[in-house]
């Protein structure tokens, strides 16, 4: 019985990591499809969303069953609640990847506006945050989780830079307003992906250290 | 013991509704501050965010304690898990209201670009979705919850209209690019508020009917 339960927790973690790798891959490929003007790849990202959605429901079912059948210790309870929240964040990262892929599909219909100077840097930073938040989860590494949280400001800074660059470009040349606007939407999507990675990092700390670091709750305690 | 537990569930619900009313008020006032060019009101919305954040942590603590101390029946378990998810959505609605208030603070520094034709309609629709999702929660009204879910498309449609309008305006007159862009960001924020209301409505159905209606899971079953 005890062993069965340990195994269920381990399986839950493995499924969540699998979900994480799907979300991570979707983000990477959506950005690749945009930068490489690859409509076929963008289409694949859109089509693979349903696998992520299905996985989310499966993981939530496992969470519910674990909570219903087991009287969990505080540590395991925090783990299961963290999984439930991280699951939601991963699904929303998948949604953002689909939005980027859909922007890519619209952007390829316009002449290429300019080399996307800061967008690739921004996407690299956001992708690395997602990867590291999942690594922090696997290794219960609160230091890595903290470094993810700190990097959120950097991504916001890059986003402002991308906005300024594209708006200036739009002012100079009104014919690029529509394609440039798509890139602004992509920057917003990447910002949200970084936000979700930050949420995951906060949940890792909550899970490992039993402390709530959202809203700098730590500072208040 | 039994009675104590029923009371704790009731308190949890009351705190969540209080949190909901704070989030709802923040959205309403942030939009008012934008439409009325009221910097003082916008500033208030920014300052009152911490109350919402603190409430989120309090509610999550209550959820954890309930799960730790009680072996819950399936219905109560679904309720507690739904509260935990709705709590996160309400906090993010509060975040979006703060973003709108911050846009309002920047917009007042520019000459008014034009009457905001579709933005008030969009904000009314989004606010009504938040209100109705909470009413659905109070009254366990799955019909109302479903109507909230259906209205999400309408808000997306209004958002596209606002985008088109503002982009056309930017193309015609490059001097309005920056203030018009702020209004685009506000439309994005309202879109997200409507998304969160939709999430809440889905959780209400999950809670009441025990069915997962995310990603049209219902259709697949």
Contacts between the chains, C-beta under 8 A, distances in Angstrom:
chain1	res1	chain2	res2	distance
A	50	B	215	7.4
A	53	B	214	7.3
A	53	B	215	4.0
A	54	B	215	7.6
A	56	B	214	7.3
A	56	B	215	7.5
A	57	B	212	5.6
A	57	B	214	6.8
A	57	B	215	7.0
A	57	B	217	5.5
A	60	B	212	7.1
A	61	B	212	8.0
A	63	B	81	7.5
A	64	B	77	6.7
A	64	B	78	7.3
A	64	B	81	6.7
A	67	B	67	6.6
A	67	B	72	7.6
A	67	B	77	5.7
A	67	B	81	7.5
A	68	B	72	7.6
A	68	B	74	5.9
A	68	B	77	5.7
A	71	B	71	5.5
A	72	B	67	7.6
A	72	B	68	7.6
A	74	B	68	6.0
A	77	B	64	6.7
A	77	B	67	5.7
A	77	B	68	5.7
A	78	B	64	7.3
A	81	B	63	7.5
A	81	B	64	6.8
A	81	B	67	7.4
A	81	B	84	6.9
A	84	B	81	6.9
A	84	B	84	7.2
A	84	B	85	7.8
A	85	B	84	7.8
A	85	B	88	6.9
A	88	B	85	6.9
A	88	B	88	7.4
A	163	B	181	7.5
A	167	B	177	5.5
A	167	B	178	6.6
A	167	B	181	5.9
A	170	B	170	6.4
A	170	B	174	7.5
A	170	B	177	5.7
A	171	B	174	4.3
A	171	B	177	4.9
A	172	B	174	7.8
A	174	B	170	7.5
A	174	B	171	4.3
A	174	B	172	7.8
A	174	B	174	6.6
A	177	B	167	5.5
A	177	B	170	5.7
A	177	B	171	4.9
A	178	B	167	6.6
A	181	B	163	7.5
A	181	B	167	5.9
A	184	B	184	7.9
A	188	B	188	6.3
A	212	B	57	5.6
A	212	B	60	7.1
A	212	B	61	8.0
A	214	B	53	7.3
A	214	B	56	7.3
A	214	B	57	6.8
A	215	B	50	7.4
A	215	B	53	3.9
A	215	B	54	7.5
A	215	B	56	7.5
A	215	B	57	7.0
A	217	B	57	5.5
